[in-house]
Amino acid sequence: MEKTIILTAGGTGGHLFPAQALATELVERGWTVHLATDDRAERFTASFPAKEIHIIPSATLSSKNPLKLIGAAFTLLMGYLKSRSLVSRLKPKVVVGFGGYPTIPPMLAARHKGVPTVLHEANAVLGRANRFLAKSVKKIAMGVKSAASGLSAHIHTGNPVRDAIHDAAERDYEAHQADGAFRLLVFGGSQGAQFFSSALPDAIGKLSESDRARLEVVQQARPEDEASLKSAYEALGVSQTVATFFSDMHEHLASAHFVIARAGASTVSELAIVGRPSLLVPYPFALDHDQAANAEHLATSGGAVLSKQADLSAEKLAEILKNALDDPAKLALAAESAKKAGVPDASKRLADLVETASL
């Protein structure tokens, strides 16, 4: 008999990447995987190992405008009705939600149809959609071990990561030479990249000419910042690769001597599994301040430096970069500490939990 499972996730990388990793593990175990998501997911699903991808109408209930709230509620109702039809047709043994408002219709439909449900929360604290669903699910898996989760009973599985990250993890950290090239990777996601685009050139401009000449910067930028960031680095004489999106981010992560990034759950988990030293700057406008909680475990382990954005002046950032440039041994130790904090078998742990819930 075919073992069918529905994975449902919001259409962003942070939600879809753990779902993809679990899907890969489940397919190897003989499951037929279906993905229910929203129409933002197209750029991330080309390699998703699902038999079929189902686009579910979805909306966010965050507006204070009554008309927009009514419209969002109607869209979610349409998503729920489509999800009920999907669950009835596929007859899954279990439905697994990975967060985001698009998960609410399929998870509710599964619950009302008597299908077991499991939540995976990638962050150290439950997101709003997962908080709404938490009381009615059979199991809750947490991606980040933290007292900030707000749950008295949950299972820490870690965050599943894509095969490409596991491939990158096989490459040992190569400490830079004291006077050699220094590969700096900078990324911030769609919401968090703007600050880095202005802060990094200012900080690098405070380094000596000889230090700037050693830098090889790979940086993600918003489309509106891409040209100006390239120009700023060219004016500073810094080798740079700036783009709005990197399909080979795992390669850049594996090659990096030092990483500067936000502290989304996927980022923190991938840094730990690959084992790369980092400066983590939590996005200050996150609704639940989840990024600071995500980064805490990695920073406590010695694998990362944690800084509030408000504390990160150009002078302070230049000081951090200078210390990294001048102390390869310290970065190598941080890389080792980061890797010890990782959970490389998270996909297997989560798959075990899901299979138990399906019985």
Secondary structure, 3 states (H helix, E strand, C coil): CCEEEEEECCCCHHHHHHHHHHHHHHHHCCEEEEEEECCCHHHHCCCCCCCEEEECCCCCCCCCCHHHHHHHHHHHHHHHHHHHHHHHHHCCCEEEECCCHHHHHHHHHHHHCCCCEEEEECCCCCCHHHHHHHHHCCEEEECCCCHHHCCCCCEECCCCCCHHHHHHHCCCCCCCCCCCCEEEEEECHHHHHHHHHHHHHHHHCCCCHHHHHHEEEEEECCHHHHHHHHHHHHHHCCEEEEECCCCCHHHHHHHCCEEEECCCHHHHHHHHHHCCCEEECCCCCCCCCHHHHHHHHHHHCCCEEECCHHHCCHHHHHHHHHHHHHCHHHHHHHHHHHHHCCCCCHHHHHHHHHHHHCC
